Amino acid sequence: MKVTLTTNKWLSSVRQLTREKWQLGATILAGKMIGLGLIVLAIMMVPGIFGTSAHAAVTAKADTSALEHSILTQTTSAMNSINTVWTLVAAFLVFAMQSGFTMLEIGFARKRETVNILMECIFDTCLCGILFYAIGYAFMFSYGNGFIGLHWFFLQGTTIGNPTDTYLATGVPIIAHWIFQYAFADTCSTVVSGAMIGRTGFRGDILYSIGITGFIYPIIGHWAWGPDGWLATMGTAGHFYTGLGQGFRDFAGSTVVHTIGGMASLAGAMVLGPRIGRVFARDGGGMPAGHNLPMAAVGGFILWFGWYGFNPGSTLSAMDAIGIGRVATNTTLAACAGGFTAMAAALWWGSTKGKFDLGFTVNGFLAGLVAITCPCYWVSPLGATLLGGVAGFVVFGGVKLLEYLRIDDPIGAVPVHGFCGIWGTLSLGLFASGQFGITGPYGPDNTKPNLVTGLFYGGDASVLKAQAIGTFTIAIAVFVVSYIMMKLIMMLPHPWKLRVEAHGETGPGGLDMFDHGASAYDLEDGDVSLTGLFEEKVPA
């Protein structure tokens, strides 16, 4: 009875609800259902929006990785830019050495060939730039085979197989690397003229300079410095002399630049013969004094300064701060020791015995600079001092040897660059300290597999063997090819013959007036014609 009454009351209440109340109730119910649906949807989607703990970690890791990649990219780009600027500054220092070479040669030569030397140095620089742009850099530094590069002529196609357009792994753009290496090629070309001063016709100079700069230097240089050169890859699996386990090393060019230039200069001096009137020591004469020793000495100092681009710049990396400092220090100490020992040798045994000879002292510190150019990265300051000191004795002995053999080298180019370049290259196998490995765009790599150790520091003879193979092979190859080239030019008729006509050498004003129509000095200033002085007189 009670249940029936309650039911009737509930039905009566429902009947009393108005239409508006029904609509309000339906709206409230619909709103709550929609709200409940949104809550369920949010539960499903919130992990994707805000992340659960696991999802948040993955997202954070991805964001951090992207940030790290961005920072790494920017840092690498900044390092490469700094390294490029460093390489260019070094290139400019090396290029400035041309003024030093010019002054040194003029100072040690006779004044009648001053304009000729100026023209040779300037023209060789211009010619070298065009040839090294067109073919030289391609022959030397592009990929090809063990003997010659086959790509990048006129600096074209440098991105083929090299999308970053930088030289190998250095991070330095090829266009900047070209400038640096052009300065080196110009140095080699200038060295060649040193032993040929005073009797080479200017047209003959043009011909042999084309051969040296366009072909001999870059092709033979590729053997040691090319990315696939047979000396550079020597001792590695699948290449020449695998069992040696060592490649040929020449950090800044004792052999590649200086020995090539020195040996080509020796070939030219031998083909040309001595200057007219030159009397050698064994015949009662000696080397004629240079006409302007102050200019020669200042030229030597300019070369020394330029060497701070030559050697430290060869790191191609400003990030290797310790390596740069070590190379610069070693360069300095070797030069100092070479100048000291050459001066001492001349004082004790020279033709001016008991006197302090300026010419030998200048060539002595240049000898030390040439010698340290190969091993400068891998030796200690003590080792640099010792090998530079030996170079001073080498240049003194080399000058005496050429004098005995009646080979006329007015500047001392062959002993300084040829002989001391060989000595410096060999010295790596003796003085490498075993502490230093390889330089790189982001710093040095001194891990054990890369360390270089010479005999004097507990190493075996493998480094010395590799150095001997490299430097003697290059020296012999350059001498033979250069000798043949010089002989062929010597066979040409005047005015293209290698040696100038006799009256061009001995007439008033010498080579300057004969080939260039100008003199650096007044002809009346102590200059006389040498014509007839050395001709045998026929009795009437």
C-alpha positions in Angstrom: 0.0 0.0 0.0 2.9 2.3 0.9 4.8 1.5 -2.3 1.7 2.2 -4.4 1.3 5.6 -2.7 4.9 6.6 -3.3 4.7 5.6 -6.9 1.5 7.7 -7.4 3.2 10.7 -5.9 6.3 10.4 -8.2 4.0 10.1 -11.3 2.0 13.1 -10.1 5.2 15.1 -9.8 6.4 14.2 -13.3 3.0 15.2 -14.7 3.3 18.6 -13.0 6.7 19.4 -14.8 6.3 22.1 -17.5 7.8 22.0 -21.0 10.3 24.6 -20.0 11.6 22.5 -17.1 11.9 19.5 -19.4 14.0 21.5 -21.8 16.2 22.8 -18.9 16.8 19.3 -17.6 17.6 18.0 -21.1 20.1 20.8 -21.6 21.8 20.1 -18.2 22.0 16.4 -19.0 23.4 17.0 -22.4 26.0 19.5 -21.1 27.2 16.9 -18.5 27.4 14.2 -21.1 29.5 16.5 -23.4 31.7 17.4 -20.4 32.2 13.7 -19.6 33.1 13.0 -23.2 35.6 15.9 -23.2 37.2 14.5 -20.1 37.6 11.0 -21.6 39.0 12.6 -24.8 41.5 14.7 -22.8 42.6 11.6 -20.9 43.4 10.0 -24.2 45.2 13.0 -25.7 47.0 14.6 -22.8 50.1 12.3 -23.0 50.6 13.4 -26.5 50.3 17.0 -25.5 52.1 17.2 -22.2 53.8 13.9 -22.1 54.0 11.2 -19.5 57.4 11.0 -17.8 58.7 8.6 -20.5 57.4 10.6 -23.4 58.7 13.8 -21.9 62.2 12.3 -21.7 62.2 11.3 -25.3 61.0 14.7 -26.4 63.6 16.5 -24.3 66.3 14.2 -25.6 65.3 15.0 -29.2 65.3 18.7 -28.5 68.8 18.5 -26.8 70.2 16.5 -29.7 68.9 19.2 -32.2 70.5 21.9 -30.0 73.8 20.1 -29.8 73.8 19.6 -33.5 73.2 23.2 -34.1 75.9 24.3 -31.7 78.4 21.8 -33.2 77.6 23.0 -36.7 78.1 26.6 -35.7 81.3 25.8 -33.8 82.8 23.8 -36.7 82.0 26.7 -39.1 83.6 29.2 -36.8 86.7 27.0 -36.4 87.0 26.5 -40.2 86.7 30.3 -40.6 89.5 30.9 -38.1 91.6 28.2 -39.7 91.1 29.8 -43.1 92.1 33.2 -41.9 95.2 31.8 -40.3 96.1 30.0 -43.5 95.7 33.1 -45.6 97.8 35.2 -43.2 100.5 32.6 -43.4 100.2 32.6 -47.2 100.7 36.4 -47.2 103.9 36.0 -45.1 105.2 33.3 -47.4 104.5 35.5 -50.4 106.4 38.4 -48.8 109.5 36.2 -48.8 109.8 37.1 -52.5 111.1 40.5 -51.5 113.6 38.8 -49.3 114.8 36.5 -52.1 115.1 39.4 -54.5 117.2 41.5 -52.0 119.4 38.5 -51.1 120.2 37.6 -54.7 120.8 41.2 -55.6 123.1 41.7 -52.7 125.2 38.6 -53.3 125.4 39.2 -57.1 127.3 41.8 -59.2 125.5 45.1 -59.7 125.5 44.6 -63.5 122.7 41.9 -63.1 120.5 43.8 -60.6 117.7 44.6 -63.0 117.9 41.1 -64.5 117.3 39.6 -61.0 114.4 42.0 -60.3 112.8 41.1 -63.6 113.3 37.3 -63.1 111.8 37.4 -59.6 108.8 39.5 -60.7 108.2 37.6 -63.9 108.5 34.2 -62.2 105.9 35.3 -59.6 103.5 36.3 -62.3 104.1 33.2 -64.4 103.8 30.9 -61.4 100.4 32.3 -60.5 99.0 31.6 -64.0 100.5 28.2 -64.3 99.7 27.0 -60.8 96.1 28.2 -61.3 95.8 26.4 -64.7 97.6 23.1 -64.2 100.1 23.1 -61.3 97.6 22.9 -58.4 95.7 20.2 -60.2 98.8 18.1 -60.9 100.0 18.4 -57.3 97.0 18.3 -55.0 94.0 16.7 -56.7 93.3 13.0 -56.8 94.7 11.0 -59.6 97.2 8.2 -59.1 100.5 7.9 -57.2 102.4 10.0 -59.7 100.1 12.9 -60.8 96.8 14.6 -60.0 94.2 14.5 -62.7 91.4 16.9 -61.7 90.7 20.5 -60.6 92.4 22.2 -63.7 91.7 26.0 -63.6 90.3 25.3 -60.1 87.2 23.8 -61.7 85.2 20.8 -60.6 86.6 21.0 -57.1 83.3 19.8 -55.6 83.3 16.5 -57.5 83.6 13.9 -54.7 84.2 16.8 -52.4 80.8 18.5 -51.8 82.1 20.8 -49.1 84.7 22.3 -51.5 87.3 22.2 -48.8 90.8 20.6 -49.1 90.4 17.1 -47.7 89.6 17.1 -44.0 91.3 20.5 -43.3 88.1 22.5 -43.4 90.0 25.2 -45.4 88.3 26.1 -48.7 90.3 24.9 -51.8 90.4 28.5 -53.1 92.3 29.6 -49.9 94.5 26.5 -49.9 95.5 27.4 -53.5 96.7 30.8 -52.3 98.9 29.2 -49.6 100.3 26.6 -52.0 100.9 29.1 -54.8 103.2 31.0 -52.4 105.2 27.8 -51.9 105.4 27.1 -55.6 106.7 30.6 -56.2 109.4 30.0 -53.5 110.6 26.9 -55.3 110.7 28.8 -58.7 112.7 31.6 -57.2 115.2 29.2 -55.6 116.0 27.7 -59.0 117.4 31.0 -60.3 119.9 31.4 -57.5 122.7 29.4 -58.9 122.1 30.6 -62.4 122.5 34.3 -61.9 124.7 36.4 -64.1 124.7 34.3 -67.3 121.1 33.2 -68.0 119.3 34.9 -70.9 115.9 36.2 -69.9 114.1 34.2 -72.6 115.8 31.1 -71.4 114.6 31.9 -67.9 111.1 32.0 -69.2 111.4 28.6 -70.7 112.9 26.8 -67.8 110.5 28.5 -65.4 107.6 27.1 -67.3 109.1 23.6 -66.9 109.7 24.0 -63.2 106.5 25.7 -62.1 104.1 24.0 -64.5 105.4 20.5 -64.4 108.5 19.5 -62.4 107.5 21.0 -59.1 103.8 20.0 -59.0 104.2 16.6 -60.5 107.1 15.4 -58.3 105.6 17.3 -55.4 102.4 15.2 -55.8 104.4 12.1 -54.9 104.9 13.4 -51.3 102.0 15.9 -50.8 99.2 14.6 -53.1 96.3 12.9 -51.4 97.3 9.6 -53.2 101.0 10.3 -53.9 103.0 7.1 -53.8 105.4 8.5 -51.1 102.6 9.8 -49.0 100.9 6.5 -49.0 104.1 4.4 -48.7 104.0 1.8 -45.9 100.2 1.5 -45.8 98.2 -1.5 -46.9 98.0 -2.0 -50.6 100.7 0.6 -51.4 104.5 0.7 -52.0 106.7 -0.9 -49.3 103.8 -1.9 -47.0 106.2 -3.7 -44.7 108.0 -0.5 -43.8 104.9 0.8 -41.9 105.9 4.4 -42.5 105.1 7.0 -45.1 107.3 9.8 -46.2 106.9 13.0 -44.1 107.7 16.5 -45.0 105.8 18.9 -42.8 106.5 22.2 -44.6 108.8 21.4 -47.5 112.5 20.8 -46.8 112.4 18.3 -49.7 109.2 19.2 -51.6 110.0 22.9 -51.9 113.7 23.4 -51.1 115.4 20.3 -52.4 113.4 20.4 -55.6 114.5 24.1 -56.1 118.0 23.3 -55.1 118.5 20.3 -57.3 117.0 22.1 -60.3 119.3 25.0 -59.6 122.3 22.6 -59.5 121.3 21.2 -62.9 121.1 24.7 -64.4 124.4 25.8 -63.0 126.1 22.7 -64.4 124.6 23.1 -67.8 125.4 26.9 -68.0 128.9 26.6 -66.7 130.6 29.4 -64.7 130.3 33.1 -65.3 132.9 34.5 -67.7 136.0 35.4 -65.7 135.1 33.3 -62.7 138.3 31.8 -61.1 137.8 29.1 -58.5 139.7 28.6 -55.3 141.7 25.6 -56.6 142.8 27.8 -59.5 144.0 30.6 -57.2 140.7 32.6 -57.1 137.5 32.4 -55.1 133.9 33.5 -54.9 133.6 37.2 -56.0 132.2 39.4 -53.3 128.6 40.5 -53.5 128.2 44.2 -54.4 125.7 45.1 -51.7 126.0 43.1 -48.5 123.6 45.3 -46.5 120.9 44.4 -49.0 121.7 40.7 -48.8 121.6 40.7 -45.0 118.3 42.5 -44.9 116.9 40.2 -47.5 118.0 37.3 -45.3 116.1 38.7 -42.3 113.0 39.2 -44.4 113.2 35.5 -45.4 113.5 34.6 -41.7 110.4 36.6 -40.9 108.5 35.0 -43.8 109.4 31.5 -42.5 107.0 32.1 -39.6 104.3 31.7 -42.2 106.1 28.9 -44.0 106.4 26.5 -41.1 103.7 27.4 -38.5 101.2 28.1 -41.4 101.6 24.5 -42.6 99.5 23.4 -39.7 96.5 24.9 -41.7 94.9 25.1 -38.2 94.8 27.9 -35.7 93.2 25.4 -33.3 96.5 23.6 -32.8 97.9 26.4 -30.6 100.6 24.3 -28.9 101.7 22.9 -32.3 102.0 26.4 -33.8 104.0 27.6 -30.8 106.3 24.7 -31.0 106.9 25.0 -34.7 107.6 28.7 -34.4 110.1 28.1 -31.5 111.8 25.3 -33.4 112.1 27.4 -36.5 113.7 30.2 -34.5 116.2 28.0 -32.7 117.3 26.1 -35.8 118.0 29.4 -37.6 120.0 30.8 -34.7 122.1 27.6 -34.4 122.7 27.5 -38.2 123.9 31.0 -38.3 126.2 30.5 -35.3 127.8 27.3 -36.6 128.3 28.6 -40.2 130.0 31.7 -38.8 132.2 29.5 -36.6 133.1 27.2 -39.5 134.1 30.1 -41.7 136.1 31.6 -38.8 138.0 28.4 -38.3 138.4 27.0 -41.8 137.2 29.5 -44.3 139.1 31.5 -46.9 138.7 34.5 -44.5 140.1 32.4 -41.6 140.1 34.4 -38.4 137.4 36.7 -39.7 133.7 36.7 -39.1 132.2 36.2 -42.5 128.8 37.9 -43.1 127.9 35.8 -46.2 128.4 32.5 -44.5 126.5 33.7 -41.4 123.4 34.8 -43.5 123.5 31.5 -45.5 123.9 29.7 -42.2 120.7 30.9 -40.6 118.9 30.2 -43.9 120.4 26.7 -43.9 118.9 26.2 -40.4 115.5 27.4 -41.6 115.6 25.1 -44.6 116.6 22.1 -42.5 113.9 22.6 -39.8 111.2 23.0 -42.4 110.5 19.2 -42.6 110.8 18.1 -39.0 109.6 21.3 -37.3 106.3 19.7 -35.9 107.8 16.5 -34.5 111.1 17.6 -32.8 111.7 19.2 -29.5 113.4 22.6 -29.1 116.7 20.9 -28.2 116.4 18.7 -31.3 115.7 21.8 -33.5 118.8 23.5 -32.1 121.1 20.5 -32.8 119.9 19.8 -36.3 120.0 23.5 -37.2 123.6 23.6 -35.9 124.5 20.7 -38.2 122.9 22.6 -41.1 125.4 25.4 -40.6 128.3 23.0 -41.1 126.5 21.4 -44.1 126.1 24.7 -45.9 129.8 25.6 -45.3 130.9 22.2 -46.6 128.5 22.4 -49.5 129.9 25.8 -50.7 133.4 24.4 -50.5 132.4 21.3 -52.4 130.9 23.3 -55.3 134.0 25.5 -55.3 136.2 22.5 -55.6 134.0 21.0 -58.4 134.1 24.4 -60.3 130.3 24.8 -60.1 129.5 28.5 -60.0 126.7 29.2 -57.5 126.7 33.0 -56.8 124.1 32.9 -54.0 124.7 29.5 -52.4 121.3 28.2 -53.5 122.4 24.6 -53.9 124.0 24.1 -50.5 121.4 26.1 -48.6 118.3 24.7 -50.3 119.4 21.5 -51.9 121.9 20.0 -49.5 120.3 21.3 -46.3 116.9 20.3 -47.5 118.1 16.7 -47.7 119.7 16.9 -44.3 116.6 18.4 -42.7 114.4 15.7 -44.2 116.7 12.9 -42.9 117.0 14.5 -39.5 113.4 13.6 -38.7 114.4 10.0 -38.6 117.0 10.9 -35.9 115.5 13.8 -33.8 111.7 13.0 -33.8 111.0 13.0 -30.1 108.1 10.5 -30.0 105.8 13.0 -28.4 103.8 14.5 -31.3 101.5 13.0 -33.9 99.5 14.9 -36.5 97.9 18.3 -36.6 94.2 18.8 -37.4 91.5 21.4 -38.0 90.3 21.1 -34.4 93.5 20.4 -32.6 96.4 17.9 -32.6 96.0 14.1 -32.5 98.9 12.8 -30.3 97.5 9.3 -29.9 100.1 6.5 -30.0 99.6 5.3 -33.6 100.3 8.8 -34.9 103.5 9.5 -32.9 106.8 9.8 -34.8 109.9 8.6 -33.0 113.5 8.9 -34.3 116.5 6.8 -33.6 117.9 9.2 -30.9 114.7 8.9 -28.9 114.3 5.1 -28.9 112.6 4.6 -32.2 113.7 2.1 -34.9 115.1 2.9 -38.3 111.8 2.8 -40.2 111.3 6.6 -40.1 114.8 7.2 -41.3 114.4 4.7 -44.1 111.1 6.3 -45.2 112.8 9.8 -45.2 115.8 8.6 -47.1 113.7 6.9 -49.8 111.6 10.0 -50.2 114.2 12.7 -50.2 116.8 10.9 -52.4 114.2 9.7 -54.9 112.9 13.3 -55.3 116.4 14.8 -55.4 117.6 12.4 -58.1 114.4 12.6 -60.2 114.4 16.4 -60.1 118.1 16.6 -61.0 117.8 14.2 -64.0 114.7 15.8 -65.4 115.9 19.4 -64.9 119.3 18.6 -66.4 117.6 17.2 -69.5 115.4 20.2 -69.8 118.3 22.7 -69.3 120.3 20.9 -71.9 117.5 21.1 -74.4 117.0 24.8 -73.8 120.8 25.3 -74.1 120.7 23.8 -77.6 118.2 26.4 -78.8 119.5 29.3 -81.0 119.8 32.7 -79.5 117.9 34.6 -78.1 116.1 31.6 -76.7 119.2 29.7 -75.7 119.6 29.2 -71.9 122.9 31.1 -71.7 123.1 34.6 -72.9 125.6 35.6 -75.6 129.1 36.4 -74.3 128.9 40.1 -75.2 125.6 40.3 -73.3 127.3 39.2 -70.2 130.5 41.2 -70.5 129.5 44.3 -72.3 128.8 47.7 -70.7 126.0 47.3 -68.2 126.1 43.5 -68.4 122.8 41.6 -68.5 120.9 44.6 -67.3 121.6 46.7 -70.4 121.6 43.7 -72.8 118.3 42.1 -71.9 116.4 45.0 -70.3 117.9 48.2 -71.6 118.2 49.7 -68.1 120.7 49.8 -65.3 120.0 50.0 -61.5 123.1 52.2 -61.1 124.9 54.8 -63.2 127.2 53.1 -65.7 129.9 55.6 -64.7 129.7 54.4 -61.1 132.7 52.1 -61.3 131.3 49.9 -64.0 133.5 48.9 -66.8 133.2 46.6 -69.8 134.7 43.1 -69.3 134.8 42.5 -73.1 138.2 41.2 -74.1 139.6 40.9 -70.6 139.5 37.1 -70.6 140.1 36.5 -74.3 143.4 35.0 -75.4 145.4 37.6 -77.3 146.7 36.5 -80.7 150.2 37.9 -81.5 150.3 40.2 -84.4 
